[in-house]
Amino acid sequence: MKPSIFSLCLLGVVLWAQTPGEFDILANHTDYREIRNMLPVYLKRLASERLAERARRIEGLSARNLDEHRRRVREAILRGIGGLPERTPLNARVTGVLEREDYRIEKIIFESQPGFHVTANLYLPKGGSPPYPAVLYPLGHEPGAKAYPVWQRMLATLARNGYVALAWDTVGQGERIQLYDEDFGGSKLVQSTLEHTMQGIQCLLVGDSLARYTIWDGIRALDYLLSRPEVDAKRVAVTGNSGGGTHTAYLAALEDRLHVAAPSCYLTSWSRLLDTIGPQDAEQCFPGWLAAGLDHADFVLAFAPKPYLILAAIRDFFSIAGARATYAEARAVFERLGAGERIGMGEADDGHGYSEPRRRAAYRWFERWLKGAEREIQESEVLIAREDELWCTRRGQVVAELGGETVFTLNRKRAEALKRPGPPVSRQTLVGLLAVSKPAGSPLVKPLGVMERSGYRIEKLVYESEPGIEIPAVLAVPATPAGRKPGVIVVHGAGKSAARAELEMFVQSGMVVLALDARGWGETRPATATKGADWPRYFGDYDSAMTSLLLDRPLVGQRVTDILRGLDLLAAHAEVDPGRICGAGLQAGGIPLLHAAVLDDRIRKLALERTLGAYECVVRHRIHRGIFESVVFGVLKAYDLPDLAATLAPRKLWLIDVANQLGEPMRPEEARGLYAVALKAGNTQIVRRRPEQPLASVHREFIETW
């Protein structure tokens, strides 16, 4: 992290010659060697409790309550994706044909939503007698999308053996790059998973999921497939690998028109996911899924007792142990239903991908359940087309050639259509969305030593925010004057060590200062927060933030709890005047602190510096950074950050260098527009700091005014 101007200049005082870890107070304490694992362990415990409850419930699943369970699974999916769009005309058209000796490939464009173009290839047999059985083929994240050679080989083999098969480019891949850049001739973000998650975060803010778009594309692809006279609507299977396996599981759980399912290299279990690779990209995670006590096996059970084949790789990054556990649980239910022969598992000792052993297993499954035959299908040589040969557009990109909608534009329209109640924001609303649950009484505090400074002392401590969560903090107390003093709670998105300059300024002004590491920041930052080259830069601690949403416990709300417990500690201090406590939030730390201030009147005034100005900014711009840990699912249906600012009135709020969606200071006029209601209420000041301006001059009024 680059040093801020605050750490370079402060009232002409030369700051301590200390390392950035000055306040990393747990480094030499053996009791806290695993503090960086605290948040993941806490979240896994919550997930394990819900999954244990689920396991007990599944033991009683039978034909009597299967329909109710299927309904519950579907409701959880639809709740997590924000429901499904309206069914509108497909406006499907064939833009070209590739002829092969024993099959042909039609190039199709249809609209899953008005102006939202889907590019697809339809593989049709030339022999046999229609209507044929059909296979819906959602794609994974492999390069080339529908032109990936393995897909072509399998689709051609199906067509040669009397199946109609349809594959389509998912969003962010092939001809459907959503963040297309004319200069790059490709995506601004290179990887489709980065595109998915960038736009998925924007969807979460309006109460949707990226899967709303990808699932609906699949449902409309099925609509198109069933509209073809060559297809027997009573014999339709769905299969795909990786992301295609994901959507195979989703579509099978939601669609009664599907008769056979065979997901490859996806199904495992959530307990194994959390212990291994963690939550995957945006479309693979439904908010509230774990809170509802659901697991991967529930996708299978929602399809029961129709034929279901789980295809898995022993050396996959999706845990084979999880896949086996899911299969065993699902098989037990199928057997109770008298349908044990309708569930199977195909394993191969290889890695991630739709390898030949899994393809052969899928062919056998389809032959058995769609044709009533026990036959082995052998793959023969397939002429692999170039990617451009399979294009449905001339230029290879629907955005460049056809314009129309993208996930970004559709989601922005969803946000613009929301009718928020506006300020004041009720505490009940905040507690409900954030799932804040603060323990009663004073927090348990463990003192860890004192550092003496000229004119003040710094007490090192850890306090319990809730069972399983301990918060490292430092308390700076002026030596004089005697008696009770104003208090300030300081929360920095990079942790307390990054707030050294602010702490010194406040304590030298005669205030008692509590600077804390809210869970997942500072010393409690999980090691998983640095996984991958690009993910931390864009999404921060993705694993913790996504797991929290899966549990309906947004990370913002958890950090609010940490702040409120710190406030309990500060207000109870013998040298603090509980009627004169304020808050200072820096960068991402300002968002939970603002929420905490609305929930607790003990914070009498508030200063936020370089904090995101509004969630709306994230939805209105295509690229954002460092937002995910601050996401509250569906927040824009209820309020935005400026609504919270207005709700604070008449308590004072200073907004210093209001940040945009990239973390950079926005223009003052833009900030004033966002905060017009709060400015009218008279409690809010917007300040743009000059580079040479000392920190104390910005905060002088904040420090002196009560």
Secondary structure, DSSP 8 states (H G I E B T S, - for coil): ----GGGT-STT-------TTTT-TTTT-GGGTTGGGHHHHHHHHHHHHHHHHHHHHHTT--TTTHHHHHHHHHHHHHHHHT----------EEEEEEE-SSEEEEEEEEEEETTEEEEEEEEEESSS-SSEEEEEE---S-TTGGG-HHHHHHHHHHHHTT-EEEEE--TTSTT--SSEETTTTEETTSSHHHHHHHHHHHHHHTT--THHHHHHHHHHHHHHHHHSTTEEEEEEEEEEETHHHHHHHHHHHH-TT--EEEEES----HHHHHHTT-S-SGGG--TTTTTTT--THHHHHTTTTS-EEEEEETT-SS-HHHHHHHHHHHHHHHHHTT-GGGEEEEEESS-SS--HHHHHHHHHHHHHHHH---------------TGGG-SSSSS-HHHHH----HHHHHHHHHHH-----SS--HHHHHHHHT----SS---EEEEEEEEETTEEEEEEEEEEETTEEEEEEEEEES-SSS-EEEEEEEETT-GGGGHHHHHHHHHTT-EEEEE--TTSGGG--GGGG-SSSHHHHHSSHHHHHHHHHTT--HHHHHHHHHHHHHHHHHTSTTEEEEEEEEEEEGGGHHHHHHHHHH-TTEEEEEEES-B--HHHHHHSS---S-GGG--TTGGGT--HHHHHHHTTTSEEEEES-B-TTSSB--HHHHHHHTHHHHHHT-EEEE---TT--HHHHHHHHHH--
